[in-house]
């Protein structure tokens, strides 16, 4: 396994738990990252249950969302409480601690090996079949199967000759953190909701993180936008996008309370194929997703569950032909859900972009919020329920 993100950690746990030797390679020296997706939807909880985590341990910081709010030109056009349906609410988790939990459980098996801080430089071939990876300093590691979970910019995807079909770039997100000690009033006002603000032709999302009571803010922008602003200028830009009481609170914040931005280009696409003989793509490398309604963590976990169900019996049976025959079945099982998720995300983004870019429409909605709120809520719920539940994972007859 290459890459200790959600897909890599989850499938390593499932393979090791089945009594099959697995080595997880990760180039970074630790699991920490400047930004990782934090949202677990019901679809993600269903995958965690397959991983043996019917409930998250207390060592994983977590916070259930209380609801969703949309403000357009200062008027509330959407207020929906969580949970939307019977079952778990959307829950924010500290992903670093979640990954550490998966690795801790994998380490209980003598079949699991982890090599942190080891960079994979390429693929090792045995004739027409991929038979392992090359490492730093000329070393190599043989493997019956290489599973690449090395992210949306996957180097191994390119080396395996698996092209990515990308949608045209539509937007980017600038991520900020607002320090907990400076935002108590804003945090109390949010009341645990996920807030989206649209106004003055701009938009941002604001929510409390899973740990530390910081607030995370995502500012939507277009590729190439020049947004080289000072912290003070950013706070004023944010304030201009909203109204009281949020606007004056933002203007009163000390500039030291604003950390960032971290610019994250949004890449959305689907690999034409996920596999070659001896090689499999999972997670963002196979299907980079939009951040709209936070699906990356959930889909990566579900990739791992389906892949393990197909791979475990093939690995137990042995033989490259048997193993390679299981790979297209993994892709076949995962494609419908991922295409659906990307279609729903695109529709959600297009609706938001229409509101963000059309001032007359925002003014119309804001002038009569009570008239338009029921319709907007109905449309939003229809998409959100499909996004959060996913499709049934199903089960392979010979799965673990």
Secondary structure, DSSP 4 states (H G I P E B T S, - for coil): -B--SHHHHHHHHHHHHTT--EEEEESSSSS--S----EE-HHHHHHHHHTT-SS--TTS-EEE--EEEEEETTEEEEEEESPSSSSPPPEEE-HHHHHHHHHHHHTTSTTEEEEET--EEEEEEETTEEEEEEEGGG-EEE-S-EEE---TT-HHHHHTT--EEEPPP--EEEEEEE-GGG-HHHHHHHTTEEEEEEETTEEEEEEE-SSTT-EEEEEEE-TT------HHHHHHHHHHHS-TTHHHHHHHS-GGGEEEEEEEE---EEES-SEETTEEE-GGGT----TTTT-HHHHHHHHHHHHHHHHHHHHHH--HHHHHHHHHHHHHHHHHHHHHHHHHHHHHHHHHHHHHH-HHHHHHHHHTHHHHHHHHHHHHHHHHHHHHH-S-----TT--
